């Protein structure tokens, strides 16, 4: 994404960025498989694959929908 900073600087904006840290993915998966995390509470919304667009809308408005994780079941 390109920003025209010469037009935005006067608006006193704060721009933050972030990346997903994949270094802890292995530990997270082990914790999930060992039952150490309450997965039923983390996956708040479940959809079938043919409801993909609705799932995306829920994820897009996660705060309003109170969605933590959206699960799409392909089967």
Buried (B, 14 or more C-beta within 10 A) or exposed (E): EEEEEEEEEEEEEEEEEEEEEEEEEEEEEEEEEEEEEEEEEEEBBEBEEEBEEBBEEBBEEBEEBEBEEBEBEEE
